[in-house]
Amino acid sequence: MSAKYIISRGLDPIFAVSCGVIAAGVRINREEKEKGRTTEETIEAFKRRWALAFEKGGDVKGVGKQAG
């Protein structure tokens, strides 16, 4: 008989998302190092992009605008 859950019904989705986020972070860091960037430079680039994406009142070209 196989187990229904790895940890528990409530914690399995959180565990899965955290594994995915960590895997993405490791991959991005590895690819950035191949381009010659340091981990600190990668983190700073992420912070800049995060600030641009979630800037209050900021307007990204073409996003959320109606044609016409």
N, C-alpha and C positions, 0 to 999 in steps of 0.2 A: 504494500500500500504506500502510495506517495504522499508526502506532506502537502497540505493545502496551502500553507503559508510559510515563508522563510522565517519571519519574526513573529508577526501577528497581523491580523486583518487591517488594523489601523496604521501600523508602522511600515508595512511593506511598500505602499506607494511613496512615502517619504524617503525610505531607503533607496528605492529605484531612482527617484529624481536626483537625490544627492549623488548617487553613483554616476549618473549621466552628466551632471554638472562638473564633477571632478574629472571625468574622462575628457570632456570638452576642454577644460582648463589645461590639462596635461598636453593634449594635442596642440592647442593653440600655442602654448609655451614652447613646445618642441619645434613647431613650424617657424616661430619667430626666431628661435635660436639658430635655425638653419639659415635664416636671412641675415644673421649677424647681430641681432638685437639682444640685449640683456633682459633678464626677468624684470628688472626695475623699469626699463623702457616699455616693456609690454604692459605692465601694470599701469603706468602713466597713460599710455594710449587708451587702455580700457576705461580709465577714469574720465578722460576727455570725451570719449564716445558716449559714456553713460550720462555725463552732464548734458551733452548735446541732445540726446534722445529724450531726456526727462526734464529738460529746462522748462520752467513755467513761463508761459507766454511766448515761448520760442516757436518759430514757424519753420518747418522743414519744407523745402520747395516741393509743391505738388501734393503734399500729404494732407488729406482732409479738406481739400478745396473742391468745390463744385465747379463743373465746366459751365461757362456761360457768362 
